[in-house]
Amino acid sequence: MIQAQIRQLLVAAKIGLSESDLGVAALEDQSEGKYRIELPGRDAIIEVRRDLRVAGYLSAGERSLKAYISSRNPYEPSRIPAILTDGIEWRLYHYQVLTDSVCLVDKKIVDQTDPNTLRLINWIEAALSCASSLQPTPSNIVSKLGADSPSYLLDFATLSELYQQHGNQVASVQVKRQLWAKLLATALGTNFEDEDALFINLTLLVIMAEIVGHAVVGLQSQLPELSAKKILSGELFRAFGVYGVVEPDFFDWVGEVAGGDEFVKSLAQRLCRFTWVAVEHDLMKLLYESIIGRETRRRLGEYYTPDWLAQEVLAETVITPLEQKVLDPSCGSGTFVFHAVRSYLAAAEDAQYDLSDAITGVVGHVFGIDVHPVAVTLARVIYLLAIGVERLLSEERPAFAVPIYLGDSLRWDEDSPLHDYAGLSLPTEQDREMHTINLGSSKEEPLRFPDGVTGNAHKFDLLVNEMADRATGRPRNSPHPPAKPIFDKFDVPVADRLVLSKTFTRLCVLHDQNRDHIWAYYVRNFFRPLWLTRPPNRVDALVGNPPWLKFMSMTGEQKTTFRRMSDDRGLWEGMTVAPSQDLSALFVVRCIERYLLAGAVFGFVMPWATLGLQPFAGFRTGRYSGTHESVRLAFSRPWDLHRIKPSFFPIPACAVFGTRLDAERDAAALTLAPEAWAGRFKTATASRKEAAANITRVVIEGDALVRPRSSSELLAEGRNSTYFDRFTQGATVVPRKLLIVERGESSPLGTGPDRRISVRSSPSAKEKMPWKKIPPLTGIVEERFLRPLCAGSSVLPFMYRQPAELVVVPWDGEQLLGGRRGSLDYHQGLARWWRQAEGY
């Protein structure tokens, strides 16, 4: 009876299943309500039991599922949706090869008092992935692909097992994992946590985005027949003359492990149920946000700019899109890039450009760089969406490379000798340090590209792609292919061919030495940003939203380099305000220094503190020295955005604009009263038109009303608060878990002659990694080393609150005690606590 009702539900639900799709196998005892519904065309199974609440029915059903799936593929992880149900409770399982067991990944329980059949049907469809011709609407994206969907949970469980079974056994997989971790640690500092779950999550997201990238250009029908390697390498794109969309990267390891090919093919088949040709660009951001949770995005420093604000910044900065080369040096998922591309193509259409000139022009005028590999993948797909499917499928479309690059625009290793050759030169000795190294000297033959081939951005991209493809697309240690056909194809000057021949040979040798796991895209992603730094190739407009990485979240090495680079440019405001400093000011100045022509313009979304607080005082001067060249800016009127509600970033924002001047001219500091924006609307999803209808823009002269002064600025003017001399900035106590404590339970024997106090680590939700993961400390410490901690929470209006927390301070009145000093051992309680803390 239950089995018949479930069959009827599956057919009547109109989720792509018919009666002929539902095979049935009666189990050993139908009288006990045991049935199995097989879906051979969907590679899925539904096990039916009469009542899963009855003792033994649940465990028996799980054993039956395990026996069925393990008999089909006992050796490699595979994605087989296995559902156990009694009609009320629906449980989705994944079979784990490593443990020979089934694990529950999701379940749905129907409320019998208020059954919602539609929700159940959506859950079943997402688990079985049986519908077709789905529209990629926000609701469908979230319910069928998002992090809470049964489809995603099953994908994650399968991919996790693939990584656990093979990740540590395949050397190239470990290299890619290490490169990924090093790159994100460089970009995100201590906010980055090197976790398997995050790496697997991002791998799944990148593969999905790359499959969608194929689908949006009409390659949807071919995907389920392709191997994982072909999909993840972008071979199909290159065959049709579209480069730089999908490339070998950190996340293509899935194609290198047993079971990975089947997983990618299955994922492609399920994603191709959607009609991606009609997708809008903002759904790519939705796909990312539906998989990577809000807290993880916050920790990674990812705050994407709303479309309406990106359009407004571009309208203020890019006045003549056909003439101005535009770069977003921290492009994220590509919001600024998308609208810059659309603006260029609209202008090209008005100017009656033919399609070939329009596409060649846009890829030579709109560029993006980002250090986050997932963001780069999304931005590349979004660049295609901005060009438009109709243009991409036209027979008049030329070959082109999407100019979105994985790289560090800031270049922490600012003194690396990359210009020691009349062209572009890059050592290859330390290939594992790709985007983050200080290159130093190399004993190996470098990769060199003469000036004669770097002048045309579009042509240079195609040339380096062709060379990398020819070098790595052959069996290892096979004869090197001739380079002359490549040079003839791109009209390489005769004088440059000898140098390029050596570079091509070097690429072939790297491939033969099995050292090309990154070189196929290394050349493109490293050289193009470097090419943009050369004075003749610099851009006419810089736009975007720079990283807001806090100084306190930087690694020790980053802090040292940040302080040096900031101090060199007059941006360092001292350790007293260091906790309030972030990377944004240095990033903007450094990008202007590297990429922007004199006389060219910029527009950046920045922290609101830029307008008046002390950490940004040096930035507001518009005068910066540098290791290689000085920078002078003329700031124009900024925008104060903090009255736009609800806030679209965790902290208030503003936008700053200006022009880069010749180095000998006087700077125009950021002193103009801001244009204050105010309004309330759906800031995350509003169109530019909707936002404009709800925003008022007013300039309030007498900028103190909208631009608060810091206490040091007020003091310099002879103006300060009545309470100014009663407060001071105290010490910064980190890590909290090892130093800040609260009293424990008193001993019935008292405190003893040394007045030892029982203490334990004071819990805090604000603890940072790696301290967050260590267990709390407990111990007994002499009272003389416990000092009350007066924090901001201790100060109330017109009164002072006795602090509840204590801080362990190893000061004996004459000297600071430490673990290596014998004097610490005169204080037994403190010594035990301090050595325990130093162990972490």
C-alpha positions in Angstrom: 0.0 0.0 0.0 2.7 2.5 1.0 4.9 1.5 -2.0 1.9 2.1 -4.4 1.2 5.5 -2.9 4.8 6.6 -3.2 4.9 5.4 -6.8 1.8 7.4 -7.5 3.3 10.5 -5.8 6.5 10.3 -7.9 4.5 10.1 -11.2 1.9 12.6 -10.3 4.4 15.2 -9.0 5.5 16.0 -12.6 9.2 15.9 -11.8 10.3 14.1 -14.9 9.4 10.5 -13.8 6.9 8.2 -15.5 5.6 4.8 -14.5 8.1 3.2 -16.9 11.0 4.9 -15.0 10.1 3.2 -11.8 11.3 -0.4 -11.6 10.3 -2.4 -8.5 12.0 -5.3 -6.7 10.0 -7.0 -4.0 12.2 -7.7 -1.0 12.2 -10.9 1.1 9.0 -10.2 3.1 6.3 -8.0 1.5 4.0 -8.7 4.4 6.3 -6.5 6.5 6.0 -3.6 4.1 9.5 -4.0 2.5 9.7 -2.8 -1.1 12.4 -1.3 -3.3 11.8 1.2 -6.1 14.7 1.3 -8.5 15.3 4.1 -10.9 17.8 2.6 -13.3 17.8 5.5 -15.7 18.6 7.9 -12.8 21.0 5.6 -11.0 19.0 5.9 -7.8 17.1 3.8 -5.3 14.2 4.3 -2.9 13.8 1.7 -0.1 10.3 1.6 1.4 9.5 0.5 4.9 6.1 0.5 6.7 7.1 2.6 9.7 10.6 3.8 10.4 9.6 4.5 14.0 9.3 0.8 14.7 12.3 -0.6 16.4 14.6 -2.4 13.9 12.9 -1.1 10.7 15.3 1.8 10.3 18.5 -0.2 10.9 17.2 -3.0 8.6 16.5 -0.5 5.9 20.0 1.0 6.2 21.5 -2.5 6.0 19.5 -3.2 2.8 20.6 0.0 1.2 24.3 -0.7 2.0 24.1 -4.2 0.6 22.5 -3.0 -2.6 24.9 -0.2 -3.3 28.1 -2.0 -2.2 27.3 -4.8 -4.6 27.3 -2.4 -7.5 30.5 -0.5 -6.9 32.4 -1.7 -3.8 35.8 0.0 -4.5 35.4 3.6 -5.6 33.2 6.4 -4.1 30.2 7.0 -6.3 27.2 9.3 -6.2 24.1 7.1 -5.9 21.0 8.8 -4.3 19.7 6.2 -1.8 16.4 7.1 -0.1 14.8 5.3 2.8 11.2 6.2 3.5 7.9 5.2 5.1 6.1 8.0 3.3 6.3 10.4 6.3 10.0 10.4 7.0 12.4 10.6 4.0 16.1 9.9 4.6 18.8 10.5 2.0 22.0 8.4 2.3 25.5 8.2 0.8 27.4 5.0 0.7 31.0 5.3 2.1 33.4 2.9 0.5 36.1 3.5 3.2 33.9 2.4 6.1 31.5 0.1 4.1 28.5 1.9 5.6 25.8 4.3 4.7 25.7 7.8 6.2 22.7 10.1 6.5 23.2 13.3 4.6 19.7 14.8 4.8 16.2 14.1 5.8 12.7 15.5 5.3 9.8 14.8 7.7 6.3 15.6 6.6 4.1 17.4 9.2 1.0 15.2 9.2 -1.1 18.0 10.8 -0.1 20.4 8.0 1.5 18.5 5.1 3.2 20.7 2.5 3.3 18.4 -0.5 5.1 21.0 -2.7 8.1 21.1 -0.3 8.3 17.4 -0.2 8.2 17.2 -4.0 10.9 19.8 -4.3 13.0 17.8 -1.9 12.5 14.6 -3.8 13.3 16.2 -7.1 16.5 17.9 -5.7 17.6 14.5 -4.3 16.9 12.5 -7.5 17.7 15.3 -10.0 15.1 14.0 -12.4 13.4 17.1 -13.8 14.5 18.8 -17.0 14.4 22.3 -18.7 14.5 24.0 -15.3 14.8 27.8 -15.2 17.8 29.1 -13.3 15.7 31.3 -11.0 17.0 32.3 -7.6 14.5 29.9 -5.9 15.6 27.0 -8.1 19.3 27.8 -7.6 18.9 27.8 -3.8 16.6 24.8 -3.4 18.3 22.5 -5.9 21.9 23.5 -5.8 22.4 25.5 -2.5 24.2 24.4 0.6 21.0 23.2 2.3 19.7 21.2 -0.8 19.9 17.4 -0.7 21.7 17.5 -4.1 24.5 19.6 -2.7 24.8 17.6 0.5 25.1 14.4 -1.5 27.7 16.0 -3.8 29.7 17.2 -0.9 29.7 13.8 0.8 30.8 12.1 -2.4 33.6 14.6 -3.2 34.8 14.6 0.4 35.2 10.8 0.2 37.1 11.1 -3.1 39.5 13.5 -1.5 39.9 11.5 1.7 40.6 8.3 -0.3 43.0 9.8 -2.9 44.0 13.3 -1.9 47.0 12.2 0.2 48.1 9.6 -2.3 48.4 11.7 -5.4 51.3 14.1 -5.3 49.9 16.7 -7.7 46.7 16.9 -5.6 48.7 17.8 -2.6 50.8 20.4 -4.5 47.6 22.1 -5.7 46.1 22.0 -2.2 49.3 23.6 -0.8 49.4 26.3 -3.6 45.8 27.1 -2.8 46.4 27.4 0.9 49.5 29.6 0.4 47.8 31.9 -2.0 44.8 32.5 0.2 46.9 32.8 3.4 48.9 35.5 1.5 45.6 37.3 0.6 43.6 36.8 3.7 46.1 36.5 6.6 45.0 34.9 9.8 41.3 35.0 8.6 42.1 32.1 6.3 41.6 28.6 7.9 43.2 25.8 5.9 40.4 23.3 6.2 39.5 20.3 4.1 35.8 21.3 4.1 36.5 24.7 2.7 38.8 23.3 0.0 36.2 20.7 -1.0 33.4 23.3 -1.0 35.4 25.6 -3.2 36.3 22.7 -5.5 32.7 21.8 -5.9 31.7 25.4 -6.6 34.5 25.9 -9.2 33.5 22.8 -11.1 29.9 23.9 -11.1 30.8 27.3 -12.4 33.0 25.8 -15.1 30.2 23.5 -16.2 27.8 26.5 -16.3 30.4 28.4 -18.3 30.3 25.7 -20.9 26.5 25.7 -20.9 25.9 29.4 -21.3 27.7 29.4 -24.6 25.6 26.6 -26.0 27.9 23.6 -25.2 25.4 22.1 -22.8 24.5 19.0 -24.8 28.1 17.9 -25.2 29.1 18.1 -21.5 27.8 14.7 -20.2 29.8 12.9 -22.9 33.1 14.7 -22.1 35.7 13.5 -19.7 36.4 15.4 -16.5 39.8 16.4 -17.8 38.3 17.9 -21.0 35.7 19.9 -19.0 38.1 21.1 -16.3 40.9 22.0 -18.7 38.7 24.2 -21.0 39.7 22.1 -24.0 36.3 22.7 -25.7 36.5 26.5 -25.2 40.0 26.6 -26.8 38.8 24.4 -29.7 36.3 27.2 -30.5 38.8 30.0 -30.1 37.7 31.2 -26.6 40.6 31.2 -24.2 41.0 32.0 -20.5 37.5 30.9 -19.3 38.4 27.5 -17.9 42.0 26.6 -17.3 43.9 24.0 -15.3 43.9 25.3 -11.7 44.0 24.3 -8.0 40.6 22.5 -8.3 41.0 20.2 -11.3 42.4 17.5 -9.0 39.1 15.7 -9.3 40.0 14.7 -12.8 43.2 13.1 -11.6 41.7 10.6 -9.1 39.8 7.4 -9.5 36.1 8.0 -9.5 36.5 11.7 -10.3 35.6 11.3 -14.0 32.3 9.7 -13.1 31.6 12.4 -10.5 32.2 15.3 -12.9 30.1 13.7 -15.7 27.2 13.1 -13.2 27.4 16.7 -12.0 27.4 18.0 -15.6 24.4 15.9 -16.4 22.5 17.3 -13.4 23.5 20.9 -14.0 22.5 20.6 -17.7 18.9 20.2 -16.5 18.9 24.0 -16.3 18.5 26.3 -19.3 21.6 28.3 -18.6 21.6 30.2 -21.9 19.1 32.5 -20.3 21.0 33.1 -17.0 21.6 36.6 -15.6 25.0 37.4 -14.2 23.8 38.0 -10.6 22.8 34.3 -10.4 26.5 33.4 -10.4 26.9 35.4 -7.2 23.8 33.7 -5.9 25.3 30.3 -6.7 28.4 31.3 -4.7 26.5 32.7 -1.8 24.2 29.7 -1.6 27.1 27.4 -1.2 29.7 29.5 0.8 27.9 30.6 4.0 27.8 34.2 5.2 30.2 33.6 8.1 32.8 32.0 5.8 32.5 34.9 3.3 32.9 37.4 6.2 36.0 35.6 7.4 37.4 35.5 3.9 36.9 39.3 3.6 34.5 38.9 0.7 32.0 41.8 0.6 30.6 42.0 -2.9 29.6 45.5 -4.2 25.9 45.8 -5.1 25.4 46.2 -8.9 23.8 49.7 -8.6 26.8 51.1 -6.7 29.3 49.5 -9.2 27.3 51.1 -12.0 27.4 54.5 -10.3 31.1 54.4 -9.7 31.7 53.4 -13.3 29.5 56.2 -14.6 31.5 58.7 -12.5 34.9 57.3 -13.7 34.5 55.9 -17.2 33.2 58.7 -19.3 34.4 57.5 -22.7 34.3 53.7 -22.6 35.7 53.2 -26.2 38.8 55.2 -25.3 39.5 54.3 -21.6 41.2 51.1 -20.6 39.6 49.9 -17.4 41.1 47.6 -14.7 39.5 46.3 -11.5 42.5 45.1 -9.6 40.4 43.2 -7.0 37.5 42.2 -9.2 36.0 39.5 -7.0 33.2 37.8 -8.9 33.2 40.5 -11.6 30.5 43.0 -10.8 32.5 46.1 -11.9 33.9 44.1 -14.9 30.4 43.0 -16.0 29.1 46.5 -16.2 32.3 47.9 -17.8 32.0 45.3 -20.5 28.3 46.1 -21.1 29.1 49.8 -21.2 31.9 49.3 -23.8 29.7 47.1 -26.0 26.8 49.5 -25.8 29.1 52.3 -26.9 30.6 50.1 -29.7 27.1 49.4 -31.0 26.2 53.1 -31.0 29.4 53.7 -32.9 28.5 50.9 -35.4 31.5 48.7 -34.7 31.3 45.3 -36.4 31.2 42.3 -34.0 34.8 41.4 -34.6 36.1 44.9 -33.7 33.7 45.1 -30.7 34.9 41.9 -29.1 38.5 42.5 -29.9 38.1 46.0 -28.5 36.4 45.1 -25.2 38.9 42.4 -24.3 41.6 45.0 -24.9 39.9 47.6 -22.7 38.3 45.9 -19.7 40.5 43.8 -17.4 40.2 42.2 -13.9 42.6 40.7 -11.4 41.9 38.9 -8.2 43.9 36.7 -5.8 40.9 34.4 -5.0 40.8 31.5 -7.5 37.1 30.9 -7.0 36.2 34.6 -7.6 38.4 34.5 -10.7 36.4 31.5 -12.1 33.1 33.2 -11.5 34.4 36.5 -13.0 35.4 34.8 -16.1 32.0 33.2 -16.6 30.4 36.6 -15.9 32.6 38.2 -18.5 31.1 35.8 -21.1 27.6 36.6 -19.9 28.4 40.3 -20.3 29.5 39.7 -23.9 26.2 37.8 -24.4 25.4 34.5 -25.9 24.2 35.9 -29.2 27.6 37.5 -29.8 29.5 34.4 -28.7 27.6 32.1 -31.0 27.9 34.4 -34.0 30.1 33.2 -36.9 31.7 36.7 -37.0 33.1 36.3 -33.5 36.9 36.4 -33.5 39.1 34.3 -31.3 39.7 36.0 -27.9 40.9 35.5 -24.4 38.9 36.6 -21.4 41.2 39.1 -19.6 40.5 38.1 -16.0 43.7 37.0 -14.2 44.6 35.1 -11.0 47.2 37.2 -9.3 48.2 39.5 -6.5 47.7 43.1 -7.7 49.5 44.4 -4.6 52.7 42.4 -5.1 54.0 42.2 -1.6 57.4 41.3 -3.1 57.7 44.7 -4.7 61.4 44.5 -5.3 61.5 41.3 -7.3 63.7 41.7 -10.4 61.1 41.2 -13.1 62.2 44.0 -15.4 65.9 43.1 -15.7 65.4 42.2 -19.3 64.1 44.4 -22.2 60.7 42.7 -22.2 59.1 40.5 -19.7 61.2 37.9 -17.8 60.2 35.4 -15.2 62.3 32.8 -13.4 61.0 29.2 -13.3 63.1 27.7 -10.6 60.6 28.2 -7.8 57.4 27.3 -9.6 55.6 26.2 -6.5 55.5 29.7 -5.1 53.7 31.1 -8.2 51.9 34.2 -7.0 53.5 34.9 -3.6 57.3 34.6 -3.8 60.0 37.1 -3.8 61.6 35.7 -6.9 65.2 36.6 -6.2 67.8 35.1 -8.6 67.3 32.0 -10.6 69.8 29.6 -12.1 67.3 28.2 -14.6 66.5 29.6 -18.0 63.6 32.1 -17.5 60.6 32.6 -19.5 61.1 35.7 -21.7 58.8 37.7 -24.0 60.3 40.5 -26.0 58.8 44.0 -26.2 57.9 43.3 -29.8 55.2 40.8 -28.9 53.8 42.5 -25.8 52.5 45.7 -27.3 49.0 44.4 -28.3 47.2 43.0 -25.3 44.7 40.9 -27.2 47.3 39.4 -29.5 49.7 38.7 -26.6 47.1 36.8 -24.7 46.4 34.5 -27.7 50.1 34.0 -28.3 50.9 32.9 -24.8 47.8 30.6 -24.7 48.9 29.0 -28.0 52.5 28.4 -26.8 51.3 26.9 -23.5 48.8 24.7 -25.2 51.3 23.4 -27.7 53.9 22.8 -25.1 51.6 20.9 -22.6 49.2 19.2 -25.0 51.7 16.6 -26.1 52.9 13.3 -24.4 55.7 13.9 -22.0 59.2 13.4 -23.4 57.9 13.3 -26.9 59.6 15.5 -29.6 59.0 19.2 -29.1 56.6 20.6 -31.7 58.0 23.3 -34.1 57.4 26.9 -32.9 57.5 28.5 -36.4 53.8 27.8 -37.2 52.9 29.7 -34.0 55.1 32.6 -34.8 53.8 32.8 -38.4 50.2 32.7 -37.1 50.8 35.7 -34.9 53.2 37.6 -37.1 56.0 37.5 -34.6 58.9 39.8 -35.7 61.9 37.9 -37.0 64.1 39.7 -34.4 62.1 38.3 -31.5 61.8 34.7 -32.7 65.0 33.4 -31.2 64.1 34.6 -27.7 60.6 33.2 -28.0 61.9 29.9 -29.3 63.9 29.5 -26.1 60.8 30.4 -24.0 58.8 27.8 -25.9 61.5 25.2 -25.4 61.5 26.0 -21.7 57.8 25.4 -21.5 58.2 22.0 -23.2 61.0 21.0 -20.8 58.9 22.0 -17.8 56.1 19.7 -19.2 58.6 16.9 -19.7 59.8 17.3 -16.1 56.3 17.0 -14.8 56.5 20.5 -13.5 53.7 22.0 -15.6 50.9 21.6 -13.1 50.6 25.4 -13.1 52.6 26.6 -16.1 49.8 26.2 -18.6 48.1 29.2 -16.9 51.1 30.6 -15.0 52.3 32.5 -18.0 49.0 34.0 -18.7 48.0 34.9 -15.1 51.4 36.2 -14.1 52.6 38.0 -17.3 49.4 39.9 -18.1 49.2 41.8 -14.8 52.9 42.4 -15.1 52.4 43.6 -18.6 49.9 46.1 -17.4 52.5 47.7 -15.0 54.7 48.8 -17.8 54.2 52.6 -18.5 53.0 52.2 -22.1 50.4 49.6 -21.2 48.9 51.2 -18.1 45.2 51.8 -17.9 43.1 55.0 -18.1 40.8 54.1 -15.2 41.1 52.0 -12.0 37.8 51.0 -10.3 36.7 48.5 -7.7 36.4 47.6 -4.1 39.9 46.9 -2.5 40.4 44.2 0.2 39.7 45.5 3.7 42.0 43.1 5.4 42.6 44.4 9.0 46.1 44.8 10.3 45.3 42.6 13.3 44.2 39.8 10.9 47.5 39.8 8.9 50.2 37.2 9.4 53.4 38.3 11.1 55.2 38.5 7.8 52.4 40.5 6.3 52.4 42.9 9.2 56.1 43.5 8.7 55.8 44.1 5.0 52.7 46.1 5.3 54.3 48.5 7.8 57.4 48.9 5.7 55.5 49.5 2.5 53.0 51.9 4.2 55.9 53.7 6.0 57.7 54.2 2.7 54.6 55.9 1.2 53.7 58.0 4.2 50.6 55.8 5.0 51.8 54.4 8.4 50.1 56.2 11.3 51.9 54.4 14.1 51.2 51.4 16.3 48.6 53.3 18.4 46.1 53.2 15.5 47.4 49.9 14.0 44.4 47.9 15.2 42.2 50.2 13.1 44.3 50.2 10.0 43.5 47.9 7.1 44.9 47.0 3.7 42.6 49.2 1.5 44.6 52.4 1.5 47.9 50.7 0.7 46.2 48.6 -1.9 44.7 51.6 -3.7 48.0 53.6 -3.6 50.0 50.6 -4.8 47.6 49.8 -7.7 47.7 53.5 -8.8 51.5 53.4 -8.6 51.6 50.2 -10.7 48.7 50.4 -13.2 47.4 53.9 -13.7 48.7 56.4 -16.3 49.4 60.0 -15.3 46.3 62.0 -16.1 44.1 58.9 -15.6 41.3 58.5 -13.1 40.2 56.2 -10.3 37.1 55.4 -8.3 37.1 53.0 -5.3 34.6 51.9 -2.7 36.4 52.3 0.6 35.8 52.1 4.4 33.9 55.2 5.7 36.8 55.9 8.0 38.8 57.0 4.9 36.9 60.3 5.0 38.3 61.5 8.3 39.8 59.1 10.8 43.4 59.0 11.8 44.4 55.6 10.2 43.7 57.2 6.7 45.4 60.6 7.4 48.4 59.7 5.2 46.1 58.5 2.4 44.1 61.7 2.4 47.3 63.8 1.6 47.4 62.5 -2.0 51.3 62.5 -1.8 53.1 59.1 -1.6 56.7 58.1 -2.0 57.6 54.7 -3.2 60.5 52.3 -3.9 60.3 52.8 -7.6 58.3 56.0 -8.2 56.4 58.7 -6.3 52.6 59.2 -6.8 50.6 62.5 -6.7 46.8 62.5 -6.7 44.2 65.1 -7.1 41.2 63.9 -5.1 37.7 65.0 -6.3 34.5 65.0 -4.2 33.9 61.7 -2.4 30.6 60.0 -1.6 29.5 59.4 2.0 27.4 56.2 1.8 26.9 55.3 5.5 23.3 56.6 5.5 22.2 54.1 2.8 20.1 51.5 4.7 20.2 48.6 5.2 24.0 48.6 5.1 25.4 46.5 2.3 28.7 45.9 4.1 29.4 45.0 7.7 31.0 48.4 8.3 30.0 51.8 6.7 31.4 52.7 3.3 32.3 55.6 1.1 33.6 56.1 -2.4 36.7 58.1 -3.3 37.6 59.5 -6.7 40.5 61.4 -8.3 43.2 61.7 -10.9 46.8 60.7 -11.0 49.0 63.7 -11.6 52.5 63.9 -12.9 55.0 63.3 -10.1 56.3 66.9 -10.1 52.8 68.5 -9.6 51.3 69.4 -6.2 48.7 67.0 -4.9 45.1 68.0 -4.1 44.3 66.4 -0.8 41.0 64.7 0.1 39.5 67.8 1.8 36.3 68.5 -0.2 33.0 68.0 1.7 31.6 64.6 0.8 28.4 64.2 -1.2 26.1 62.6 1.4 23.9 59.8 0.1 20.8 58.7 2.1 18.0 56.3 1.5 16.3 53.0 2.4 15.7 50.3 -0.1 16.6 46.7 -1.0 20.3 47.5 -1.3 21.4 43.9 -2.0 19.2 43.4 -5.1 18.1 46.8 -6.3 18.7 47.9 -9.9 20.4 51.1 -10.6 17.1 52.7 -11.5 15.4 51.5 -8.3 18.3 52.6 -6.1 18.4 56.1 -7.7 14.7 56.6 -7.1 15.3 56.0 -3.3 18.5 58.0 -2.8 19.0 61.6 -2.0 22.4 63.1 -2.7 23.4 66.3 -0.8 26.7 68.2 -0.3 26.8 69.7 3.2 29.5 72.4 3.2 31.4 72.5 6.5 32.5 68.9 6.3 32.6 68.4 10.1 28.9 67.5 9.8 29.6 64.5 7.7 33.3 63.9 8.1 34.2 63.3 11.8 37.7 64.3 12.9 39.9 62.0 14.9 40.9 63.0 18.5 44.5 63.7 17.4 43.3 66.0 14.6 41.0 67.9 17.1 43.9 68.1 19.6 46.1 69.6 16.9 43.5 72.3 16.4 43.3 73.0 20.1 39.9 71.3 20.3 39.4 68.2 22.3 36.8 66.5 24.5 36.4 67.4 28.2 37.3 63.8 29.0 40.3 63.6 26.6 43.0 63.5 29.4 41.0 61.0 31.4 41.3 58.1 28.9 44.2 56.5 27.0 44.7 53.6 24.6 45.8 50.7 26.6 47.6 47.5 25.6 46.3 45.1 23.0 46.1 41.7 24.7 46.3 38.7 22.4 45.7 35.9 22.3 42.8 36.2 24.7 42.4 32.5 25.5 46.0 32.4 27.0 46.1 35.7 28.8 42.6 36.8 29.8 41.0 34.8 32.6 38.1 34.7 35.0 38.0 33.3 38.5 37.3 29.7 39.1 35.8 27.9 42.1 37.7 28.7 45.3 39.5 25.8 47.0 38.1 24.7 50.4 41.7 25.0 51.7 41.8 28.7 50.9 44.4 30.5 48.8 47.6 29.4 50.6 50.6 31.6 51.6 51.2 32.9 48.0 47.5 33.7 47.6 47.0 31.5 44.6 43.8 32.0 42.7 42.0 29.3 40.7 41.4 30.7 37.1 40.3 29.6 33.7 40.4 31.1 30.2 37.7 33.6 29.7 35.6 32.5 26.7 35.1 35.0 23.8 33.4 34.7 20.4 35.9 37.1 19.0 38.9 34.8 19.4 40.9 34.4 16.2 42.6 31.4 14.6 44.6 29.4 15.5 43.7 30.2 19.1 40.0 29.6 18.6 40.7 25.8 18.2 42.9 25.3 21.3 41.2 24.1 24.5 40.7 26.6 27.3 43.4 26.7 30.0 42.8 26.1 33.7 45.2 26.6 36.6 46.2 28.3 39.8 48.1 31.6 39.5 49.5 33.8 42.3 47.2 36.8 42.8 50.0 39.3 42.4 50.2 38.4 38.7 46.5 38.8 38.0 45.4 42.4 37.1 41.9 43.6 36.4 41.3 44.3 32.7 39.6 47.6 32.0 38.1 47.3 28.5 35.6 49.5 26.7 32.8 47.5 28.3 34.0 48.8 31.7 33.1 52.4 30.8 29.5 53.4 31.1 27.8 56.9 30.9 28.9 58.8 34.0 30.1 55.7 35.8 32.7 53.0 35.8 32.0 49.2 36.1 34.3 47.0 38.0 35.9 44.6 35.4 34.9 41.0 35.6 37.9 39.7 33.7 41.6 39.5 34.8 44.7 39.4 32.7 47.8 37.3 33.5 50.8 39.8 33.6 54.2 38.2 34.4 55.6 41.3 36.0 57.2 41.0 39.4 57.6 44.7 39.9 61.1 44.9 38.5 61.3 42.8 35.4 59.1 41.0 32.9 59.3 37.2 33.5 59.4 34.7 30.6 59.6 30.9 30.1 63.3 30.9 29.5 64.1 32.9 32.6 64.9 31.0 35.8 63.2 33.7 37.9 59.8 32.5 36.6 60.2 29.3 38.5 60.2 31.2 41.8 56.4 31.5 41.2 55.1 28.0 40.8 51.5 28.8 39.7 52.5 31.4 37.2 55.3 29.2 35.8 52.9 26.3 35.1 50.4 28.6 33.4 53.0 30.4 31.3 54.8 27.3 30.1 51.5 25.7 29.2 50.5 28.9 27.2 53.9 29.0 25.5 53.3 25.4 24.4 50.7 26.6 22.0 
